[in-house]
């Protein structure tokens, strides 16, 4: 799984982060819990069955891929879970979703994931995550409401089976393709978010870049933790196996009298200093600091022309300081830190994209007009890309597949081909990055890098558009196009 800014620790990280990170790997390991600020890894069949190396590196928990779709199970999962227990690491699991926006398929996949988790002896009450991300087998282009309904159907089944449901995805999809308030109001602190500040080896996260959203329990901050070629994660909150869930799953559900129905209270993060108001809309003189948490009672309350959240008896704060205000970018934009310095590791936000702003406008020094940004966009290379000069000549250098580059500006035409500029007199071909749109002329199966059919991926239907990366390639005696990471279709199925 590839891809999860909470400045949750922003105010205290200056004083404590170095200490907590240094000693995160020295805390007492446990198969039933992991404290906040503990490191962990997530593994699949691409990683070895032993977790000893990760334990020695300081990991406290291991999240094992157990299944995908309704027909694939990780052959290493049972051994990986057993090894985690043997190394006194907290075992967890995830299922790679192929249900897209289909609630009925989500329920079927949940049943399969639960059975797979039990088959590898994942303890009752453990965390079982739904990995919902864009792939050849999982479309994320459904409506926000349909996507959310499907995900909620999966999580509901997981909880009913006695496991703690989590939702994994990248920060962009979580913010743009899913109604996150729906998820977190039902399953508080259930988000496992992926967000990388840069590619390559990263040993410890930089919390100044934590993606800003409520309900995060785990942050996946790198795809190469400590040079071990494994995804690295850190727990934002304590993790533990739930004994109440494990016991309730085997007992009959009881009914709660209507008079005892719970009052909705949701933990939310304040993203901008928030003054406290009375129910008449008057300031009390008190305020809540940015990056702290409050419990919101009920939903949005209208006072005058503004929306508020109730946080206590006759105490209200403005919603836009918590949930933000949705705005559309009219120009491409850079991201800056609190000192007005550009954060170069964050990709340029593109014109037309929706962003959320918190609080009102604020001044940070002065920015001369001459410093208007040059567009630089972080992009993933999907096929080995040779580097060319502005004259279209190969330099001899190349960029490996599945690595990242920063593209300067837009598409550049050199001869008859399209290129991206990635440095001074350095260009790579666009089709190795963005791909080439092709139409399927036959139904097509998906294959792995060894030419074996990936049965967990549904048949791609004739007439559907796919994107291929790079040119044709031979696998065995047959010719294929790459369509995703480690995924291929036969060249004869597209035009």
ABEGO torsion letter per residue (X at the ends): XBXXXBAAAAAAAAAAAAAAAAAAAABBBBAABBBBGBBBBBBBAABBABAAAAAAAGBABBBBBABBEAABBBAAAAAAAAAAAAAGBBBBBBBBBAAEABAAAAAAAAAAAAAAAAAAGBBBGBBBBBBBBBBAABBAABBAAAAAAAAAAAAAAAAAAGBBBBBBBBAAAAAAABBAAAAAAABBGABBBBBBABBEBBABBBAAABBBBBGBABBBABABBGGAGBBBBBBABBBBBBAAAAAAAABBBBBBBAAABBBBBBBBBBABBBBBBBAAGBBAGBBBBBGBBBBBBEBBBBBEABBBBBAEBGBBBBAAAAAEBBBBBABBBBBBBAAGBBBAABBBBBBGBBBBBBEBBBBBEBBBAAABBBBBBBBBBABBBBBBBAAGBBAGBBBBBGBBBBBBEBBBBBEABBBBBAEBGBBBBAAAAAEBBBBBABBBBBBBAAGBBBAABBBBBBGBBBBBBEBBBBBEABBBBBABBGBBBBAAABX
